[in-house]
Amino acid sequence: MIDNVENIVLEHLRAIRSDMARMSERMDIMGAELVVIRQHMAGLVGGQSLHDVEINALRRRLDRIERRLELVD
């Protein structure tokens, strides 16, 4: 009976080890995916910043044109 209990414990420990290995693999994959998402977000933020600069330049030009044409009160 003691052998039976030891075998059951060993089987459970092996199953736990196997589950932990699978979880570790999943965590590695999720970490890699998170890096890709962060890089993508950084690209989006950089692109948005560029658009903001371009819009501000266009606003300045429009303001100057309106002043020259005396369209502003």
C-alpha positions as CSV (number, residue, x, y, z in Angstrom):
1,M,0.0,0.0,0.0
2,I,2.9,2.4,0.7
3,D,4.2,1.7,-2.8
4,N,0.8,2.6,-4.2
5,V,0.8,5.9,-2.3
6,E,4.3,6.8,-3.4
7,N,3.4,6.0,-7.0
8,I,0.3,8.2,-6.8
9,V,2.4,11.1,-5.3
10,L,5.0,10.6,-8.0
11,E,2.3,10.7,-10.7
12,H,0.8,13.9,-9.3
13,L,4.3,15.5,-9.1
14,R,5.0,14.5,-12.8
15,A,1.6,16.0,-13.9
16,I,2.4,19.2,-12.0
17,R,5.8,19.4,-13.5
18,S,4.3,18.9,-17.0
19,D,1.6,21.6,-16.3
20,M,4.3,24.0,-15.1
21,A,6.4,23.4,-18.2
22,R,3.4,24.2,-20.4
23,M,2.6,27.3,-18.4
24,S,6.2,28.4,-18.7
25,E,6.0,28.1,-22.5
26,R,2.8,30.0,-22.6
27,M,4.3,32.8,-20.5
28,D,7.3,33.0,-22.9
29,I,4.9,33.3,-25.8
30,M,2.9,36.0,-24.0
31,G,6.0,37.9,-23.2
32,A,7.1,37.9,-26.8
33,E,3.6,39.1,-27.9
34,L,3.7,41.8,-25.3
35,V,7.0,43.1,-26.7
36,V,5.5,43.2,-30.2
37,I,2.4,45.1,-28.9
38,R,4.7,47.6,-27.1
39,Q,6.7,48.2,-30.3
40,H,3.5,48.6,-32.3
41,M,2.1,51.1,-29.8
42,A,5.4,53.1,-29.8
43,G,5.1,53.3,-33.6
44,L,1.6,54.6,-33.4
45,V,2.5,57.2,-30.8
46,G,5.4,58.3,-33.0
47,G,3.2,58.6,-36.0
48,Q,0.6,60.6,-34.1
49,S,3.3,63.0,-32.9
50,L,4.4,63.5,-36.5
51,H,0.8,64.3,-37.5
52,D,0.5,66.7,-34.6
53,V,3.5,68.6,-35.8
54,E,2.2,68.8,-39.3
55,I,-1.2,70.0,-38.2
56,N,0.4,72.7,-36.0
57,A,2.4,73.9,-39.0
58,L,-0.7,74.1,-41.2
59,R,-2.5,76.0,-38.5
60,R,0.3,78.6,-38.3
61,R,0.2,79.0,-42.0
62,L,-3.5,79.4,-42.1
63,D,-3.4,82.0,-39.3
64,R,-0.8,83.9,-41.2
65,I,-2.8,83.8,-44.4
66,E,-5.9,85.0,-42.6
67,R,-4.0,87.9,-41.1
68,R,-2.6,88.9,-44.4
69,L,-6.0,88.8,-46.1
70,E,-7.5,90.6,-43.0
71,L,-10.0,87.9,-42.5
72,V,-9.5,87.9,-38.7
73,D,-11.2,90.5,-36.5
